[in-house]
Amino acid sequence: MEKLAVIFDMDGVLIDSYHAHFESWRMIAAEEGLQITEEQFAKTFGRTSREIIAALWGQHTPNDARIRELDERKEAAFRELIRENFPIMPGAPELLESLHQAGFALAIGSSGPPENVELTVQKLGPAAHFGAIITGKDVTRGKPDPQVFLLAAERLGVAPRSCAVVEDAPPGIEAAHRAGMKAVGVASTGRTKEMLAAADLVVSSLQELSPDVFRRLILGKE
């Protein structure tokens, strides 16, 4: 029987990171003399740091060296915020363990920094049965380009048609479909089911998912 795989985005899927990302961007912007509202942030959540800085800084967008510096400061602040009270998504460890026990290959496909992904994997502990971990350092094109998911499937040794992706953002759902994979949308903080309507399946919680659900979705069986 052909091997099946599930590829997880990280932010908004494995960790409920919305508020920590907003607060860390707000802190860095304030240090630069800028104010950011949650409404402004919500429109950028899930995009790359470069895109977020361009959107939030507007005509004052800094040069490449400054963008890298702001990004590093922001991500360090983010990790500091979540390190002590880590916002693991309800049901994440249990779902990962059940998929592993059922024989699925597992991967992370995230545009986040390696340090953030490493911290998440560490906090997941024994449930982190990932055969491949793709971070922002591994890709040159962000979602909705399918590069991150195709690379994860390649490293797992699983055909794209045998993969499902769990995402919380429309660009990630589009990337999954462009990779030839099924997409599950999770309506986590800052997302609505309507925003994720393009997914093959939309849920409110990881607790609604199981190996049987993924098997039926990937193989096209009701």
GIDAHU-V374479 format. One record per residue. N is the residue number from 1. PHI is phi in whole degrees, 0 to 359 (none if undefined). OMEGA is omega in whole degrees, -180 to 180 (* if undefined). D_FIRST is the distance of its C-alpha to the first C-alpha in Angstrom with 1 decimal. Layout:
n->N phi->PHI omega->OMEGA d_first->D_FIRST
n->N phi->PHI omega->OMEGA d_first->D_FIRST
//
This chain:
n->1 phi->none omega->-177 d_first->0.0
n->2 phi->293 omega->179 d_first->3.8
n->3 phi->292 omega->176 d_first->6.5
n->4 phi->250 omega->-178 d_first->9.0
n->5 phi->221 omega->172 d_first->12.7
n->6 phi->235 omega->-180 d_first->16.1
n->7 phi->249 omega->-177 d_first->19.2
n->8 phi->255 omega->162 d_first->22.5
n->9 phi->294 omega->-177 d_first->25.9
n->10 phi->256 omega->-177 d_first->28.5
n->11 phi->294 omega->180 d_first->31.9
n->12 phi->81 omega->180 d_first->31.9
n->13 phi->238 omega->177 d_first->28.3
n->14 phi->271 omega->176 d_first->28.2
n->15 phi->228 omega->179 d_first->32.0
n->16 phi->272 omega->-166 d_first->34.6
n->17 phi->261 omega->-174 d_first->36.6
n->18 phi->307 omega->-173 d_first->38.6
n->19 phi->293 omega->179 d_first->42.0
n->20 phi->291 omega->176 d_first->41.8
n->21 phi->294 omega->179 d_first->41.2
n->22 phi->299 omega->-177 d_first->44.0
n->23 phi->296 omega->-180 d_first->46.4
n->24 phi->291 omega->175 d_first->45.7
n->25 phi->294 omega->-180 d_first->46.3
n->26 phi->298 omega->-180 d_first->49.4
n->27 phi->297 omega->-178 d_first->50.7
n->28 phi->293 omega->179 d_first->50.3
n->29 phi->299 omega->180 d_first->51.8
n->30 phi->299 omega->177 d_first->54.8
n->31 phi->297 omega->-180 d_first->55.4
n->32 phi->263 omega->179 d_first->55.7
n->33 phi->81 omega->180 d_first->58.1
n->34 phi->246 omega->175 d_first->55.6
n->35 phi->247 omega->180 d_first->54.7
n->36 phi->237 omega->176 d_first->51.2
n->37 phi->270 omega->177 d_first->50.6
n->38 phi->296 omega->178 d_first->47.5
n->39 phi->298 omega->177 d_first->47.5
n->40 phi->298 omega->-178 d_first->47.5
n->41 phi->298 omega->-176 d_first->44.7
n->42 phi->303 omega->-179 d_first->42.5
n->43 phi->289 omega->-177 d_first->42.5
n->44 phi->254 omega->-172 d_first->41.2
n->45 phi->302 omega->-180 d_first->38.6
n->46 phi->100 omega->178 d_first->35.3
n->47 phi->271 omega->-180 d_first->36.9
n->48 phi->289 omega->179 d_first->37.6
n->49 phi->302 omega->179 d_first->40.7
n->50 phi->300 omega->180 d_first->42.4
n->51 phi->293 omega->-180 d_first->42.0
n->52 phi->294 omega->179 d_first->43.1
n->53 phi->298 omega->178 d_first->46.2
n->54 phi->299 omega->-179 d_first->47.1
n->55 phi->288 omega->-174 d_first->46.9
n->56 phi->276 omega->-180 d_first->48.8
n->57 phi->273 omega->177 d_first->51.3
n->58 phi->60 omega->-176 d_first->52.0
n->59 phi->292 omega->179 d_first->54.8
n->60 phi->264 omega->-179 d_first->55.2
n->61 phi->308 omega->-177 d_first->51.7
n->62 phi->284 omega->179 d_first->52.2
n->63 phi->283 omega->-173 d_first->51.4
n->64 phi->302 omega->-179 d_first->48.2
n->65 phi->296 omega->179 d_first->49.6
n->66 phi->291 omega->177 d_first->50.6
n->67 phi->299 omega->179 d_first->47.3
n->68 phi->298 omega->-179 d_first->45.5
n->69 phi->294 omega->178 d_first->48.1
n->70 phi->297 omega->-180 d_first->47.9
n->71 phi->298 omega->-180 d_first->44.1
n->72 phi->296 omega->178 d_first->44.3
n->73 phi->296 omega->-179 d_first->46.9
n->74 phi->296 omega->-177 d_first->45.0
n->75 phi->291 omega->176 d_first->41.8
n->76 phi->295 omega->177 d_first->43.8
n->77 phi->295 omega->178 d_first->45.5
n->78 phi->300 omega->-179 d_first->42.2
n->79 phi->296 omega->179 d_first->40.8
n->80 phi->296 omega->-180 d_first->44.1
n->81 phi->294 omega->-173 d_first->43.9
n->82 phi->265 omega->-172 d_first->40.5
n->83 phi->300 omega->-175 d_first->40.6
n->84 phi->278 omega->-178 d_first->42.5
n->85 phi->237 omega->-169 d_first->41.2
n->86 phi->287 omega->-174 d_first->37.6
n->87 phi->273 omega->176 d_first->36.2
n->88 phi->302 omega->-180 d_first->32.6
n->89 phi->293 omega->179 d_first->31.2
n->90 phi->306 omega->178 d_first->31.1
n->91 phi->90 omega->-176 d_first->27.7
n->92 phi->296 omega->-179 d_first->26.2
n->93 phi->300 omega->-178 d_first->25.9
n->94 phi->294 omega->179 d_first->24.5
n->95 phi->294 omega->179 d_first->21.9
n->96 phi->300 omega->180 d_first->20.8
n->97 phi->296 omega->-178 d_first->20.7
n->98 phi->292 omega->177 d_first->18.7
n->99 phi->294 omega->178 d_first->16.0
n->100 phi->299 omega->-179 d_first->16.0
n->101 phi->296 omega->-180 d_first->15.9
n->102 phi->275 omega->174 d_first->12.9
n->103 phi->95 omega->177 d_first->10.9
n->104 phi->285 omega->168 d_first->11.7
n->105 phi->278 omega->-176 d_first->13.3
n->106 phi->234 omega->178 d_first->16.9
n->107 phi->212 omega->167 d_first->19.7
n->108 phi->253 omega->176 d_first->23.2
n->109 phi->235 omega->-172 d_first->24.5
n->110 phi->234 omega->174 d_first->28.2
n->111 phi->268 omega->-179 d_first->31.4
n->112 phi->286 omega->178 d_first->33.3
n->113 phi->294 omega->179 d_first->35.0
n->114 phi->305 omega->-178 d_first->33.3
n->115 phi->296 omega->178 d_first->35.8
n->116 phi->292 omega->-179 d_first->34.9
n->117 phi->294 omega->179 d_first->31.1
n->118 phi->300 omega->179 d_first->31.9
n->119 phi->296 omega->179 d_first->34.1
n->120 phi->297 omega->180 d_first->31.4
n->121 phi->299 omega->179 d_first->28.9
n->122 phi->299 omega->-178 d_first->31.7
n->123 phi->288 omega->177 d_first->32.6
n->124 phi->290 omega->175 d_first->29.0
n->125 phi->64 omega->-174 d_first->29.2
n->126 phi->299 omega->-179 d_first->26.6
n->127 phi->282 omega->-174 d_first->24.3
n->128 phi->278 omega->-177 d_first->24.0
n->129 phi->271 omega->-174 d_first->20.6
n->130 phi->270 omega->177 d_first->20.5
n->131 phi->275 omega->177 d_first->18.7
n->132 phi->209 omega->178 d_first->20.9
n->133 phi->228 omega->-179 d_first->24.2
n->134 phi->252 omega->180 d_first->25.9
n->135 phi->238 omega->180 d_first->29.5
n->136 phi->300 omega->180 d_first->32.4
n->137 phi->285 omega->-176 d_first->33.3
n->138 phi->271 omega->-174 d_first->30.1
n->139 phi->238 omega->178 d_first->30.6
n->140 phi->250 omega->-179 d_first->33.5
n->141 phi->232 omega->-180 d_first->32.8
n->142 phi->278 omega->175 d_first->32.5
n->143 phi->299 omega->19 d_first->30.6
n->144 phi->275 omega->172 d_first->30.5
n->145 phi->297 omega->-176 d_first->29.6
n->146 phi->280 omega->-172 d_first->25.7
n->147 phi->309 omega->-175 d_first->26.3
n->148 phi->299 omega->-178 d_first->25.5
n->149 phi->280 omega->177 d_first->22.0
n->150 phi->295 omega->178 d_first->21.1
n->151 phi->293 omega->178 d_first->22.3
n->152 phi->298 omega->180 d_first->20.3
n->153 phi->297 omega->179 d_first->17.0
n->154 phi->298 omega->-179 d_first->18.2
n->155 phi->289 omega->176 d_first->19.1
n->156 phi->280 omega->-176 d_first->15.8
n->157 phi->75 omega->-178 d_first->14.1
n->158 phi->240 omega->180 d_first->12.0
n->159 phi->294 omega->179 d_first->12.7
n->160 phi->307 omega->-179 d_first->15.4
n->161 phi->295 omega->-179 d_first->13.8
n->162 phi->258 omega->-178 d_first->11.1
n->163 phi->245 omega->167 d_first->14.0
n->164 phi->239 omega->180 d_first->16.7
n->165 phi->245 omega->175 d_first->20.1
n->166 phi->252 omega->-172 d_first->22.7
n->167 phi->225 omega->176 d_first->26.2
n->168 phi->235 omega->-175 d_first->29.7
n->169 phi->224 omega->180 d_first->31.4
n->170 phi->305 omega->179 d_first->31.6
n->171 phi->298 omega->178 d_first->31.3
n->172 phi->290 omega->177 d_first->28.0
n->173 phi->295 omega->177 d_first->26.6
n->174 phi->297 omega->179 d_first->27.9
n->175 phi->298 omega->179 d_first->26.4
n->176 phi->298 omega->-180 d_first->22.9
n->177 phi->293 omega->178 d_first->23.2
n->178 phi->292 omega->176 d_first->24.7
n->179 phi->277 omega->-178 d_first->21.7
n->180 phi->82 omega->-177 d_first->19.5
n->181 phi->245 omega->173 d_first->18.1
n->182 phi->282 omega->-178 d_first->18.6
n->183 phi->233 omega->173 d_first->21.7
n->184 phi->249 omega->178 d_first->22.8
n->185 phi->261 omega->177 d_first->26.6
n->186 phi->250 omega->-179 d_first->28.3
n->187 phi->278 omega->-179 d_first->32.0
n->188 phi->272 omega->-177 d_first->33.4
n->189 phi->308 omega->179 d_first->37.0
n->190 phi->87 omega->-180 d_first->38.6
n->191 phi->237 omega->173 d_first->35.9
n->192 phi->239 omega->178 d_first->36.0
n->193 phi->299 omega->-180 d_first->33.4
n->194 phi->296 omega->179 d_first->35.3
n->195 phi->296 omega->-173 d_first->34.9
n->196 phi->255 omega->-172 d_first->31.1
n->197 phi->300 omega->-180 d_first->31.0
n->198 phi->286 omega->-179 d_first->29.0
n->199 phi->291 omega->178 d_first->25.9
n->200 phi->287 omega->178 d_first->23.2
n->201 phi->209 omega->178 d_first->23.9
n->202 phi->238 omega->180 d_first->27.0
n->203 phi->232 omega->177 d_first->27.7
n->204 phi->267 omega->-175 d_first->30.8
n->205 phi->206 omega->174 d_first->29.1
n->206 phi->298 omega->-179 d_first->26.0
n->207 phi->292 omega->176 d_first->26.6
n->208 phi->275 omega->-175 d_first->25.4
n->209 phi->255 omega->-179 d_first->21.8
n->210 phi->202 omega->176 d_first->19.0
n->211 phi->305 omega->180 d_first->15.3
n->212 phi->296 omega->179 d_first->15.3
n->213 phi->298 omega->180 d_first->17.4
n->214 phi->293 omega->-180 d_first->15.2
n->215 phi->299 omega->179 d_first->12.1
n->216 phi->296 omega->-179 d_first->14.4
n->217 phi->296 omega->-176 d_first->16.0
n->218 phi->290 omega->-175 d_first->13.2
n->219 phi->272 omega->177 d_first->11.5
n->220 phi->73 omega->-179 d_first->15.1
n->221 phi->252 omega->179 d_first->15.3
n->222 phi->280 omega->* d_first->18.6
//
